[in-house]
Amino acid sequence: MRQLVSILDGNTFIVCDRRGDIEPSFDFPTGLFSFDTRFLSTWLLTLDGERLHALSVDDSHSYRTRYFLVPGEPTHYLDAKVSVIRDRSIDDGLGERLTVLNHSDKEMRFNVRLEMGSDFADLFEIKHQRRKAGRVSARVGENELRLTYRREAFHREAVITSSSPAEVDPGGMTWAILVGPHAEWTTRLHAGTVIYGARGQDFRVSTPLVGSRSPAAIRAEQEELIRKAPKLGCDYEPLATAYRQSLNDLASLRYESITLGVRLVAAGLPWFMTLFGRDSILTSFQVLPFLPELIPPTILMLAGLQGHRLDDFRDEEPGKILHELRYGETAGFEEQPHSPYYGSADSTPLFLILLDEYERWTGDADLVRKLEFPARAALAWIDSYGDLLGTGYLWYRTRNLDTGLANQCWKDSWDSISYADGRLPGFPRATCELQGYAYDAKLRGARMARQFWNDPAYAERLEREAAALKERFNRDFWIAKDEYFALALDPEGRHVDALSSNMGHLLWSGIVEESRAERIARHLLGPRLFSGWGVRTLATDQGRYNPVGYHVGTVWPFDNAFIAWGLARYGFREEAGRICEGMLSASRYFHGRLPEAFAGYEREVTEYPVQYPTACSPQAWSAGTPLLLLRVMLGLEPQGEHLIIDPAVPEGLGRMELLDIPGRWGKVDALGRSRTEQDHDPVT
């Protein structure tokens, strides 16, 4: 009942109920938001003092929603003599065309009321249920209500106007209207979001920052982006639906940086409508074979904001790539460290891997040369600040004990890293996938040093270090009695022995010895980890397992996509196909839009994937999941100036073809069929 969303490139979004109403809430982020601030917390429509009920909602476009409403309880719908249409869109705020239709043969009077209000809450204040420190005021004008928030130099405004004469008061607008028989009345409302200064040092900027994009411009940009993507033809309808939905969601999640004017992809709605190091990089991996032009702004932004000093509050260190960038009040007043925050141990090696992978696909050597200094700094961070205990491994521990993240791997909730019996290890922690990322980053750094930086000695050193790390890792992380890799090492170097999905990431990094890969594949697809829909984050017999626990038993689509990629890399194509089939089958129950996570219940028990209650949707790396699954099934791999195509389509998915795959080779087509229909041979 509660959630419907419209998005403009991540800059502005709305969360409301199925009537289009917004009611004050600190339990869930309902409202009109822009750059981490809630500009409307109340937007509630009544007709003659009565709430309305939805007959139908049209939310087929990300930037526009229409609500078809009637007064009264559902049992009274058939007798409605009046109906209301709310046609809402995103431009530089909220635009709403409100229409009252008189269906009787008599002239009728109505009292239309729209309650309006704003608490100007920061997203962190909503998430942690904190109250504002500044002052909200309202100023009434002719057909205009201006809501203002000030805290010292921090200044935000919501400016609401009506095209029809209205009685305006500090709590909203009222229209006393007379509507003829079988006639209608309309007014156009607009709630503009005004930001005076994006960050603390900019608060004195006198010119307000507002958006200027019309719905038509948004639609044109999104359609152009989707037009550029490869064209998919396939027999399996869930794949076709998921592919279309993914492209739509990725297009709608794009936003413009408030300071640098570049367009990036936000991590996910409603909590993460901003740049995230890890999320943005992994989404870029997924998107690269389809829309490579989206990648350079992310790489350049992350390089430009690379850490350059020691800052305990922000967990910043020289060479480190950021975790999260925020623009709201709590970041501006340093109540949260996100301006930006660097509490992520994986974003730095992942940055290096993405930079190399981007060049392998596109041939953009200039970008690799341009970013030689930040790339070298990132490699240096891995061996210095990243190796907290001097053991040759990548560790993490926050230095901000008040508001810093305790877990700085992708499973960053407080209880995500545990022993098999459920106990939590101390800090620092070295999770297994971090070592895989570091290994891959060193090999890719070596390739870049040799081919683009003219430094073969540095390349040889990195290759020696990678080889030593691989040997050391396979010795120290392997649990011989259970035959899998430990989730992590604790500060004493002991195994954190929970069986988890993390080791699936080791496969796509390439750090696993060939002799052990089959056992890892068996664990990942075994009944303790594999639900039938996908690999659970934690195995069912572990102490902290919970099928609806955020990182302790749920199934994450993005996690599964990278696991499938790793399985395919080691030659386990059938096992990778089982994950692809499970994910795509699950997508049917979410109308093609895979959520951030869903419950880890057994597929045979529930027969449908159970929703996780607070999952982000859409979320960028979930939207990217069908794209990476397509790459896995079609066996797409760049090799020099060519694209290798080695399809292994799971049984039952039939035929699929991907046309105009972009890259350094120009554009090529890929075709694959289920194994039962046709044997496959590698083609170039």
PLY file of the C-alpha trace (Angstrom):
ply
format ascii 1.0
element vertex 684
property float x
property float y
property float z
element edge 683
property int vertex1
property int vertex2
end_header
0.00 0.00 0.00
2.77 2.37 0.93
5.47 2.59 -1.67
5.48 3.94 -5.19
8.48 5.71 -6.56
9.34 8.22 -9.28
12.97 9.01 -9.99
14.89 11.70 -11.81
18.45 10.55 -12.38
18.88 10.02 -8.66
18.75 13.78 -7.99
15.11 13.85 -6.95
12.77 11.06 -5.98
9.40 10.54 -4.35
8.20 7.77 -2.07
4.47 7.74 -1.30
1.49 5.44 -0.83
-0.79 4.13 -3.57
-3.02 7.20 -3.31
-0.08 9.48 -4.01
-0.14 10.73 -0.43
2.89 11.48 1.69
2.49 11.37 5.44
5.12 12.29 8.06
7.17 9.20 8.89
10.43 8.37 10.60
9.77 4.65 10.15
10.31 4.71 6.39
11.61 7.40 4.02
8.36 8.63 2.49
8.53 12.08 0.97
10.04 14.21 -1.78
13.84 13.98 -1.61
16.72 15.71 -3.30
20.41 15.36 -2.43
19.80 13.59 0.90
17.16 16.06 2.17
13.42 15.46 2.48
11.76 18.56 1.01
8.18 17.34 1.53
7.14 15.16 4.45
3.40 15.89 4.07
1.42 15.91 0.82
-2.04 14.64 1.71
-5.16 15.08 -0.43
-8.77 15.15 0.82
-12.07 15.80 -0.94
-14.74 17.30 1.33
-12.63 16.23 4.28
-12.45 12.60 3.14
-9.38 10.58 2.19
-9.34 9.01 -1.26
-8.77 5.42 -2.39
-6.91 4.15 -5.43
-8.74 2.42 -8.26
-5.60 2.11 -10.35
-2.02 3.38 -10.50
0.01 3.85 -13.68
3.71 3.75 -12.81
5.09 2.50 -16.12
7.59 5.39 -16.32
10.22 6.10 -13.68
9.65 9.86 -13.80
5.83 9.92 -14.03
2.98 8.28 -12.09
-0.79 8.65 -12.41
-3.25 7.83 -9.63
-6.95 7.22 -10.34
-8.87 7.85 -7.13
-12.37 7.94 -5.65
-13.70 8.97 -2.24
-15.17 6.47 0.20
-14.42 2.92 1.21
-13.91 0.18 -1.42
-17.53 -0.99 -1.03
-18.69 2.42 -2.27
-16.58 2.56 -5.45
-19.43 1.64 -7.78
-21.54 4.54 -6.52
-18.87 7.21 -6.89
-20.22 10.38 -8.51
-16.82 12.00 -8.50
-13.28 10.81 -9.19
-9.85 12.39 -8.97
-6.77 11.97 -11.15
-3.34 12.89 -9.87
-0.86 13.06 -12.76
2.57 13.43 -11.16
5.97 13.92 -12.72
9.48 14.91 -11.78
11.10 17.99 -13.23
12.99 20.36 -10.90
10.94 18.98 -8.03
7.43 17.61 -7.96
4.89 18.54 -10.61
1.30 17.42 -10.14
-1.77 17.97 -12.30
-4.79 17.53 -10.04
-8.12 16.92 -11.78
-11.57 16.53 -10.16
-14.20 14.96 -12.44
-17.94 15.33 -11.80
-19.71 12.23 -13.15
-23.24 13.37 -12.20
-25.72 15.34 -14.29
-25.81 18.14 -11.70
-23.48 20.97 -10.82
-21.56 20.08 -7.66
-19.46 21.92 -5.09
-16.34 20.38 -3.62
-13.82 21.39 -1.02
-10.38 20.19 -2.15
-7.63 20.29 0.45
-3.95 19.43 0.14
-2.03 19.30 3.40
1.58 20.38 2.84
4.58 20.33 5.09
8.30 19.64 5.33
10.58 18.57 8.14
13.66 18.89 5.86
14.98 15.72 7.44
18.35 14.38 6.42
18.26 10.73 5.28
20.50 9.78 8.21
18.06 11.47 10.59
15.25 9.37 9.17
17.30 6.19 9.25
18.41 6.73 12.84
15.24 8.57 13.98
16.92 11.80 14.99
15.28 15.20 15.17
16.28 18.44 13.46
18.58 21.00 15.04
17.47 23.94 12.87
14.23 25.87 12.37
11.44 25.33 9.84
9.23 28.27 8.85
6.39 28.83 6.40
5.60 31.95 4.37
2.27 32.41 2.60
1.98 34.22 -0.73
-0.54 34.50 -3.52
-1.14 30.89 -4.60
2.25 30.07 -3.12
3.57 28.41 0.03
7.27 28.72 0.78
8.68 26.31 3.37
12.16 27.20 4.62
14.74 25.47 6.78
17.77 27.19 8.26
20.54 25.99 10.51
23.29 28.55 10.65
24.34 28.92 6.98
22.62 25.68 5.91
19.56 26.75 3.88
16.94 24.67 2.06
13.54 25.64 0.65
10.47 23.99 -0.83
8.46 26.42 -2.96
4.90 25.22 -3.75
2.67 26.97 -6.28
-0.81 26.44 -7.70
-2.01 27.47 -11.16
-5.57 27.97 -9.82
-6.55 30.45 -7.10
-6.16 28.80 -3.71
-6.63 29.68 -0.09
-3.13 29.26 1.26
-2.19 28.78 4.88
1.01 27.55 6.59
-0.31 23.98 6.52
-1.37 23.72 2.88
-3.82 24.88 0.23
-7.62 24.71 -0.12
-9.77 25.10 -3.20
-13.53 25.68 -2.99
-14.63 24.64 -6.47
-17.84 24.43 -8.48
-17.83 21.75 -11.19
-20.54 21.55 -13.83
-22.36 18.34 -14.84
-20.01 15.85 -16.50
-17.29 18.49 -16.30
-13.90 18.71 -14.61
-11.71 21.11 -12.67
-7.91 21.16 -12.86
-5.02 22.85 -11.15
-1.31 22.41 -11.69
0.85 22.21 -8.61
4.58 22.47 -8.43
6.91 21.88 -5.47
10.39 23.11 -6.31
13.46 22.09 -4.33
15.98 24.85 -3.67
19.46 24.19 -2.29
21.68 27.06 -1.21
25.16 25.53 -1.25
25.97 21.85 -1.53
28.53 21.39 1.24
29.79 23.28 4.27
32.32 25.43 2.47
29.70 26.36 -0.16
26.87 27.44 2.15
27.45 31.11 1.36
26.69 30.59 -2.31
24.00 33.16 -3.06
22.54 31.50 -6.14
20.20 28.64 -5.28
20.83 25.29 -6.91
17.73 23.97 -8.63
17.06 21.36 -11.31
16.03 22.39 -14.79
15.13 19.17 -16.59
11.64 18.60 -17.91
9.96 15.16 -17.98
10.34 15.21 -21.76
14.09 15.78 -21.44
14.36 12.98 -18.89
12.45 10.63 -21.15
14.57 11.56 -24.17
17.82 10.94 -22.30
16.67 7.60 -20.92
15.41 6.43 -24.29
18.69 7.45 -25.93
20.68 5.50 -23.36
18.55 2.40 -23.82
18.78 2.77 -27.61
22.58 2.58 -27.39
22.52 -0.70 -25.47
22.85 -4.03 -27.35
19.57 -5.49 -28.54
18.50 -8.74 -26.92
16.38 -11.34 -28.61
15.56 -14.50 -26.67
13.05 -17.29 -26.14
12.99 -16.95 -22.35
10.54 -14.18 -21.44
11.85 -13.61 -17.87
15.26 -12.75 -19.35
13.74 -10.34 -21.88
11.66 -8.64 -19.16
14.58 -8.44 -16.73
16.87 -7.00 -19.41
14.41 -4.25 -20.32
13.75 -3.44 -16.67
17.47 -3.34 -15.89
18.19 -0.83 -18.64
15.23 1.31 -17.55
16.34 1.26 -13.93
19.97 2.01 -14.69
18.88 4.93 -16.86
16.60 6.29 -14.14
19.23 5.91 -11.39
21.61 8.30 -13.14
22.11 11.58 -11.35
24.19 14.71 -11.72
26.90 15.43 -9.17
25.96 18.54 -7.22
29.52 19.87 -7.38
31.25 18.50 -10.49
28.42 18.35 -13.02
29.12 14.79 -14.19
26.43 12.13 -14.50
26.82 9.07 -12.30
24.71 6.07 -11.33
23.25 6.17 -7.82
23.52 2.99 -5.75
19.83 2.48 -4.93
16.51 3.82 -3.72
15.57 4.95 -1.12
18.65 4.95 1.13
21.55 5.07 -1.32
20.81 7.71 -3.95
24.43 8.76 -4.20
27.90 7.62 -5.22
29.22 4.51 -3.45
32.73 3.25 -4.14
32.07 -0.48 -3.98
28.54 -0.38 -5.41
29.44 1.98 -8.23
32.47 -0.09 -9.22
30.68 -3.44 -9.19
27.75 -1.95 -11.12
30.27 -0.65 -13.64
31.62 -4.19 -14.12
28.11 -5.40 -14.87
27.31 -2.53 -17.25
30.65 -2.41 -19.09
29.82 -4.80 -21.97
26.55 -2.98 -22.61
26.99 0.75 -21.93
30.73 1.42 -21.57
30.26 5.17 -21.85
28.77 5.18 -18.33
32.05 4.02 -16.79
34.62 6.87 -17.19
32.69 9.43 -15.07
32.62 6.96 -12.17
36.32 6.10 -12.48
37.31 9.78 -12.74
35.10 10.82 -9.83
36.54 8.11 -7.59
40.08 9.02 -8.61
39.43 12.71 -8.02
38.16 12.05 -4.49
40.89 9.54 -3.62
42.16 9.84 -0.06
45.25 11.99 0.42
45.61 12.37 4.19
45.06 10.58 7.49
41.64 11.49 8.88
40.29 9.23 11.63
36.80 10.71 11.46
36.42 9.80 7.79
38.62 6.66 7.86
40.60 8.40 5.14
44.10 7.31 4.18
46.42 8.25 1.29
45.52 6.25 -1.80
42.22 4.92 -0.44
39.07 5.03 -2.59
35.93 6.38 -0.96
33.04 4.34 0.37
30.20 6.88 0.27
29.58 10.52 -0.60
26.71 12.50 0.92
25.42 16.06 0.52
23.00 16.47 3.43
22.98 18.38 6.67
24.51 15.70 8.89
27.50 15.38 6.56
27.84 19.15 6.27
27.92 19.60 10.06
30.17 16.54 10.51
27.60 14.60 12.49
28.27 11.85 9.94
31.65 11.37 8.23
30.25 11.02 4.71
31.72 14.08 3.03
33.13 11.72 1.76
33.62 8.66 3.97
36.33 6.11 3.24
35.20 3.16 5.41
35.57 0.46 2.79
38.49 -1.95 2.44
37.45 -3.31 -0.96
36.76 -0.19 -3.03
40.48 0.48 -3.53
41.48 -2.85 -5.14
38.16 -2.92 -7.01
38.98 0.50 -8.46
42.17 -0.91 -9.96
40.39 -3.97 -11.35
37.73 -1.79 -12.99
40.28 0.54 -14.56
42.04 -2.40 -16.20
38.81 -4.15 -17.23
37.54 -0.94 -18.82
40.66 -0.69 -20.98
40.43 -4.36 -21.94
36.91 -3.78 -23.28
37.26 -0.34 -24.82
40.93 0.12 -25.68
40.91 3.48 -23.86
44.62 3.53 -23.04
44.54 7.30 -22.51
42.44 6.91 -19.35
44.88 4.34 -17.91
47.80 6.68 -18.61
45.93 9.65 -17.20
45.21 7.82 -13.96
48.68 6.32 -13.44
49.29 8.34 -10.27
46.00 7.45 -8.50
46.38 3.83 -9.61
49.89 3.63 -8.15
48.64 5.29 -4.97
45.86 2.68 -4.71
48.36 -0.15 -5.14
50.56 1.41 -2.47
47.58 1.63 -0.09
46.98 -2.14 -0.37
50.50 -2.90 0.93
50.68 -0.12 3.52
47.54 1.14 5.24
45.54 -1.85 4.02
47.91 -4.36 5.63
47.22 -3.33 9.22
49.09 -6.24 10.82
51.96 -6.52 8.36
51.01 -10.08 7.39
50.61 -9.47 3.66
46.81 -9.50 3.88
44.20 -6.80 3.51
42.57 -6.00 6.89
40.03 -3.46 8.11
39.23 -1.67 11.35
37.50 1.67 11.71
39.25 4.50 13.53
35.94 6.33 13.98
34.42 4.44 16.90
31.32 6.66 17.07
29.90 6.74 13.54
32.33 4.65 11.46
31.42 1.34 9.87
32.61 -1.67 11.85
32.55 -4.07 8.90
34.18 -2.57 5.84
33.59 -5.37 3.34
30.47 -5.66 1.16
28.64 -7.39 4.01
28.86 -4.28 6.16
26.14 -4.94 8.75
27.32 -5.44 12.34
26.80 -9.23 12.56
27.75 -10.28 9.04
31.21 -11.69 9.87
31.03 -14.55 12.38
32.44 -17.89 13.36
30.42 -20.98 12.48
28.96 -21.07 16.00
27.72 -17.48 15.72
30.38 -15.73 17.79
31.79 -12.47 16.43
35.56 -12.05 15.93
37.57 -9.07 17.08
39.17 -6.41 14.92
40.97 -6.04 12.62
39.40 -8.58 10.28
40.67 -9.91 6.96
37.76 -11.31 4.97
38.60 -13.80 2.24
37.22 -11.90 -0.76
39.41 -8.88 0.06
42.48 -11.02 -0.54
41.08 -12.13 -3.89
40.50 -8.52 -4.90
44.04 -7.57 -3.83
45.47 -10.46 -5.86
43.52 -9.48 -8.97
44.40 -5.79 -8.48
48.12 -6.58 -8.40
47.96 -8.64 -11.60
45.98 -5.96 -13.37
48.30 -3.28 -12.02
51.18 -5.26 -13.48
49.50 -5.33 -16.90
48.91 -1.58 -16.81
52.48 -0.89 -15.64
53.98 -3.00 -18.41
51.73 -1.87 -21.29
50.92 1.75 -20.46
53.23 3.14 -17.77
56.50 1.90 -19.28
57.60 0.35 -15.99
58.37 -3.37 -16.50
60.29 -3.59 -13.22
57.22 -2.47 -11.29
55.11 -4.95 -13.26
57.44 -7.83 -12.37
57.35 -6.83 -8.70
53.56 -6.78 -8.65
53.41 -10.19 -10.33
55.78 -11.66 -7.74
53.68 -10.19 -4.94
50.48 -11.57 -6.47
51.98 -15.05 -6.77
53.17 -14.94 -3.17
49.75 -13.76 -1.99
48.02 -16.60 -3.84
50.30 -19.22 -2.29
49.99 -17.71 1.18
46.23 -17.33 0.93
45.61 -20.92 -0.17
47.67 -22.07 2.80
46.30 -19.79 5.54
42.60 -19.49 4.66
41.92 -23.11 3.72
39.98 -25.12 6.33
41.23 -28.61 5.57
38.66 -30.57 7.58
35.72 -28.79 5.92
37.37 -28.20 2.55
36.42 -24.57 2.06
37.97 -21.16 2.58
37.41 -19.37 5.88
35.17 -16.35 5.77
37.98 -14.34 7.38
41.01 -14.36 9.65
40.67 -12.88 13.13
43.36 -10.66 14.74
45.26 -13.75 15.95
45.26 -15.24 12.46
42.69 -17.91 13.33
39.96 -19.01 10.95
36.62 -17.24 11.12
35.10 -20.47 9.92
31.53 -19.66 8.86
30.46 -21.11 5.51
29.36 -18.14 3.43
28.95 -16.81 -0.10
32.10 -14.68 0.17
34.29 -17.46 -1.18
32.33 -17.28 -4.45
34.07 -13.96 -5.10
37.42 -15.74 -4.84
36.61 -17.53 -8.08
36.16 -14.42 -10.20
39.35 -12.96 -8.71
41.32 -16.07 -9.74
43.12 -16.57 -6.43
41.82 -20.13 -5.86
44.16 -23.00 -6.73
42.68 -25.08 -9.54
42.70 -28.23 -7.40
40.33 -26.64 -4.88
37.87 -24.96 -7.24
35.64 -28.00 -7.67
35.13 -28.34 -3.91
34.23 -24.65 -3.67
31.72 -25.04 -6.50
30.15 -28.01 -4.71
29.74 -25.99 -1.52
28.25 -23.01 -3.35
25.67 -25.16 -5.13
25.12 -27.49 -2.18
21.90 -27.49 -0.11
23.35 -25.46 2.75
24.17 -22.45 0.60
22.03 -22.76 -2.54
18.34 -22.07 -2.00
17.24 -22.99 -5.51
16.90 -19.30 -6.36
20.49 -18.41 -5.55
23.41 -18.70 -3.16
22.60 -17.58 0.37
24.91 -15.14 2.12
25.31 -17.65 4.98
24.78 -21.43 5.10
21.72 -22.81 6.84
23.64 -24.70 9.55
25.65 -21.70 10.76
25.03 -20.10 14.14
23.77 -16.77 12.85
21.77 -18.10 9.88
18.49 -16.28 9.39
16.67 -16.48 6.03
15.53 -12.88 6.50
18.77 -11.61 8.05
20.36 -8.84 6.00
23.73 -10.53 5.39
23.23 -13.78 7.30
20.98 -15.88 5.11
19.30 -13.76 2.46
20.03 -14.13 -1.26
21.61 -11.11 -2.99
21.28 -10.98 -6.79
24.50 -9.05 -7.37
26.43 -11.51 -5.17
25.09 -14.39 -7.23
25.98 -12.73 -10.53
29.62 -12.42 -9.52
29.65 -15.95 -8.13
28.29 -17.21 -11.47
31.01 -15.25 -13.28
33.65 -16.86 -11.07
32.27 -20.36 -11.57
32.34 -19.87 -15.32
35.93 -18.61 -15.14
37.00 -21.90 -13.55
35.05 -23.93 -16.09
31.96 -24.74 -14.01
29.53 -23.57 -16.67
26.68 -25.88 -15.64
26.87 -24.64 -12.03
26.99 -21.05 -13.23
23.94 -21.78 -15.37
22.00 -23.03 -12.33
22.56 -19.67 -10.67
21.56 -17.82 -13.85
18.35 -19.85 -14.13
17.51 -19.34 -10.44
18.01 -15.59 -10.59
16.06 -15.13 -13.80
13.22 -17.34 -12.53
13.12 -15.25 -9.34
12.92 -12.04 -11.38
9.47 -13.08 -12.66
8.05 -12.58 -9.19
9.47 -9.05 -8.99
8.14 -7.99 -12.42
11.66 -8.18 -13.83
13.20 -5.90 -11.20
15.46 -7.90 -8.94
15.56 -6.31 -5.46
18.59 -5.67 -3.30
18.00 -8.98 -1.52
15.30 -11.56 -0.91
14.79 -14.23 1.72
16.87 -17.40 1.78
13.98 -19.85 2.07
14.23 -23.08 0.09
12.70 -22.78 -3.38
10.84 -26.09 -3.06
9.23 -24.94 0.19
7.97 -21.46 -0.75
7.71 -21.93 -4.56
8.34 -18.19 -4.94
11.07 -15.85 -3.66
9.98 -14.14 -0.44
10.61 -10.41 -0.33
13.05 -8.91 2.15
11.03 -6.19 3.92
13.36 -3.19 3.56
15.24 -4.07 0.38
16.21 -1.20 -1.92
14.38 -1.28 -5.24
15.58 -0.32 -7.72
19.19 -0.88 -6.75
22.03 -0.39 -9.21
23.97 -3.64 -8.75
20.73 -5.62 -8.70
19.69 -3.88 -11.90
23.07 -4.83 -13.34
22.68 -8.49 -12.38
20.83 -9.66 -15.55
23.53 -7.97 -17.63
26.36 -9.88 -15.96
24.32 -13.10 -16.16
24.01 -12.52 -19.91
27.78 -12.12 -20.16
28.20 -15.40 -18.25
25.71 -17.37 -20.36
27.10 -16.08 -23.65
30.71 -16.50 -22.50
31.79 -12.98 -23.44
35.45 -12.24 -22.76
37.69 -9.60 -24.37
41.00 -10.86 -25.76
43.17 -8.28 -27.44
41.25 -6.68 -30.27
38.63 -9.42 -30.30
35.65 -10.54 -28.24
35.57 -14.24 -27.42
32.04 -15.68 -27.50
31.69 -19.09 -25.86
27.99 -19.62 -24.99
26.72 -22.08 -22.39
23.00 -21.36 -22.08
21.22 -23.25 -19.26
18.75 -25.94 -20.24
15.25 -24.59 -20.82
16.27 -21.04 -21.67
16.31 -21.72 -25.40
17.85 -19.31 -27.86
19.32 -15.90 -27.07
21.13 -13.38 -29.23
22.76 -10.12 -28.24
23.33 -7.71 -31.12
25.77 -4.80 -31.38
27.97 -5.50 -28.34
30.27 -2.45 -28.17
34.00 -2.51 -27.53
37.44 -1.98 -29.01
36.44 -4.40 -31.78
33.60 -2.10 -32.92
30.30 -3.93 -32.54
29.72 -7.67 -32.69
26.80 -10.07 -32.22
26.60 -13.09 -29.93
24.28 -16.07 -30.29
23.68 -18.94 -27.88
21.26 -21.84 -27.43
20.54 -24.25 -24.60
22.96 -27.15 -24.52
20.15 -29.59 -25.24
19.43 -27.78 -28.51
22.93 -27.25 -29.85
26.52 -27.99 -28.85
28.61 -24.85 -28.58
32.10 -24.06 -29.82
34.07 -20.91 -29.03
33.88 -18.28 -31.74
35.56 -14.94 -32.18
0 1
1 2
2 3
3 4
4 5
5 6
6 7
7 8
8 9
9 10
10 11
11 12
12 13
13 14
14 15
15 16
16 17
17 18
18 19
19 20
20 21
21 22
22 23
23 24
24 25
25 26
26 27
27 28
28 29
29 30
30 31
31 32
32 33
33 34
34 35
35 36
36 37
37 38
38 39
39 40
40 41
41 42
42 43
43 44
44 45
45 46
46 47
47 48
48 49
49 50
50 51
51 52
52 53
53 54
54 55
55 56
56 57
57 58
58 59
59 60
60 61
61 62
62 63
63 64
64 65
65 66
66 67
67 68
68 69
69 70
70 71
71 72
72 73
73 74
74 75
75 76
76 77
77 78
78 79
79 80
80 81
81 82
82 83
83 84
84 85
85 86
86 87
87 88
88 89
89 90
90 91
91 92
92 93
93 94
94 95
95 96
96 97
97 98
98 99
99 100
100 101
101 102
102 103
103 104
104 105
105 106
106 107
107 108
108 109
109 110
110 111
111 112
112 113
113 114
114 115
115 116
116 117
117 118
118 119
119 120
120 121
121 122
122 123
123 124
124 125
125 126
126 127
127 128
128 129
129 130
130 131
131 132
132 133
133 134
134 135
135 136
136 137
137 138
138 139
139 140
140 141
141 142
142 143
143 144
144 145
145 146
146 147
147 148
148 149
149 150
150 151
151 152
152 153
153 154
154 155
155 156
156 157
157 158
158 159
159 160
160 161
161 162
162 163
163 164
164 165
165 166
166 167
167 168
168 169
169 170
170 171
171 172
172 173
173 174
174 175
175 176
176 177
177 178
178 179
179 180
180 181
181 182
182 183
183 184
184 185
185 186
186 187
187 188
188 189
189 190
190 191
191 192
192 193
193 194
194 195
195 196
196 197
197 198
198 199
199 200
200 201
201 202
202 203
203 204
204 205
205 206
206 207
207 208
208 209
209 210
210 211
211 212
212 213
213 214
214 215
215 216
216 217
217 218
218 219
219 220
220 221
221 222
222 223
223 224
224 225
225 226
226 227
227 228
228 229
229 230
230 231
231 232
232 233
233 234
234 235
235 236
236 237
237 238
238 239
239 240
240 241
241 242
242 243
243 244
244 245
245 246
246 247
247 248
248 249
249 250
250 251
251 252
252 253
253 254
254 255
255 256
256 257
257 258
258 259
259 260
260 261
261 262
262 263
263 264
264 265
265 266
266 267
267 268
268 269
269 270
270 271
271 272
272 273
273 274
274 275
275 276
276 277
277 278
278 279
279 280
280 281
281 282
282 283
283 284
284 285
285 286
286 287
287 288
288 289
289 290
290 291
291 292
292 293
293 294
294 295
295 296
296 297
297 298
298 299
299 300
300 301
301 302
302 303
303 304
304 305
305 306
306 307
307 308
308 309
309 310
310 311
311 312
312 313
313 314
314 315
315 316
316 317
317 318
318 319
319 320
320 321
321 322
322 323
323 324
324 325
325 326
326 327
327 328
328 329
329 330
330 331
331 332
332 333
333 334
334 335
335 336
336 337
337 338
338 339
339 340
340 341
341 342
342 343
343 344
344 345
345 346
346 347
347 348
348 349
349 350
350 351
351 352
352 353
353 354
354 355
355 356
356 357
357 358
358 359
359 360
360 361
361 362
362 363
363 364
364 365
365 366
366 367
367 368
368 369
369 370
370 371
371 372
372 373
373 374
374 375
375 376
376 377
377 378
378 379
379 380
380 381
381 382
382 383
383 384
384 385
385 386
386 387
387 388
388 389
389 390
390 391
391 392
392 393
393 394
394 395
395 396
396 397
397 398
398 399
399 400
400 401
401 402
402 403
403 404
404 405
405 406
406 407
407 408
408 409
409 410
410 411
411 412
412 413
413 414
414 415
415 416
416 417
417 418
418 419
419 420
420 421
421 422
422 423
423 424
424 425
425 426
426 427
427 428
428 429
429 430
430 431
431 432
432 433
433 434
434 435
435 436
436 437
437 438
438 439
439 440
440 441
441 442
442 443
443 444
444 445
445 446
446 447
447 448
448 449
449 450
450 451
451 452
452 453
453 454
454 455
455 456
456 457
457 458
458 459
459 460
460 461
461 462
462 463
463 464
464 465
465 466
466 467
467 468
468 469
469 470
470 471
471 472
472 473
473 474
474 475
475 476
476 477
477 478
478 479
479 480
480 481
481 482
482 483
483 484
484 485
485 486
486 487
487 488
488 489
489 490
490 491
491 492
492 493
493 494
494 495
495 496
496 497
497 498
498 499
499 500
500 501
501 502
502 503
503 504
504 505
505 506
506 507
507 508
508 509
509 510
510 511
511 512
512 513
513 514
514 515
515 516
516 517
517 518
518 519
519 520
520 521
521 522
522 523
523 524
524 525
525 526
526 527
527 528
528 529
529 530
530 531
531 532
532 533
533 534
534 535
535 536
536 537
537 538
538 539
539 540
540 541
541 542
542 543
543 544
544 545
545 546
546 547
547 548
548 549
549 550
550 551
551 552
552 553
553 554
554 555
555 556
556 557
557 558
558 559
559 560
560 561
561 562
562 563
563 564
564 565
565 566
566 567
567 568
568 569
569 570
570 571
571 572
572 573
573 574
574 575
575 576
576 577
577 578
578 579
579 580
580 581
581 582
582 583
583 584
584 585
585 586
586 587
587 588
588 589
589 590
590 591
591 592
592 593
593 594
594 595
595 596
596 597
597 598
598 599
599 600
600 601
601 602
602 603
603 604
604 605
605 606
606 607
607 608
608 609
609 610
610 611
611 612
612 613
613 614
614 615
615 616
616 617
617 618
618 619
619 620
620 621
621 622
622 623
623 624
624 625
625 626
626 627
627 628
628 629
629 630
630 631
631 632
632 633
633 634
634 635
635 636
636 637
637 638
638 639
639 640
640 641
641 642
642 643
643 644
644 645
645 646
646 647
647 648
648 649
649 650
650 651
651 652
652 653
653 654
654 655
655 656
656 657
657 658
658 659
659 660
660 661
661 662
662 663
663 664
664 665
665 666
666 667
667 668
668 669
669 670
670 671
671 672
672 673
673 674
674 675
675 676
676 677
677 678
678 679
679 680
680 681
681 682
682 683
